[in-house]
Amino acid sequence: MTTTVDATSLLAATEARRRAQRRATSLPLTGTAAGLAILAVSLWSEPLRFWPGLLVPSLVYLVMWLVAARRRRRGPAWTTEGKDRYGMVLLVLVLLACFPGGLLLTRFAGPAFVLGVGLLLLDRRSGDPLLRGPGIALVVTSPLIALVLSPVLTGPLLLALAIGCGALALVAHRREAAILADLG
């Protein structure tokens, strides 16, 4: 009895295992949810502050970059091949915060816009709809929240977005755990 293995499906399954081991979907969603919650609390307490919108996205991606680097060192050898691009997104966000245009972007597009752009940059690499959907939602809703609604409503709406991202992070974490459970 001969067994044939489709190379494409074997490669896709291996890549899915690698991404699950690195938590390549749940980690960015968890970081985005935490960043949105921090933004919600800071903007809820004082709606006219601008510095959280500049600092929080960069800090979120710095923490994710450090967590991913630590996980790669501790994990199995095959997890070191992941290139999730947290460092590249971090560099873009830090450069954006350093230039005067970053302040204007944060002020008019809203701080969640930058977190959404980060998710979309990560989605370019992975093609994961669980990253693309919240990224598009944040990029579309953040300018509406920042320009149309009262600054007093910004905090509660960002908290609602944080809860949504947190729920998607839980779904992604369970999906990754199921892939790893099939592993062995």
NORTA-V701465 format. One record per helix or strand of 3 or more residues. SS is the DSSP state (H for helix, E for strand). FROM is the first residue (numbers start at 1). LEN is the number of residues. If there is no record, write none. Layout:
ss=SS from=FROM len=LEN
ss=SS from=FROM len=LEN
This chain:
ss=H from=7 len=16
ss=H from=26 len=20
ss=H from=51 len=24
ss=H from=77 len=5
ss=H from=86 len=13
ss=H from=100 len=10
ss=H from=111 len=16
ss=H from=129 len=19
ss=H from=151 len=33
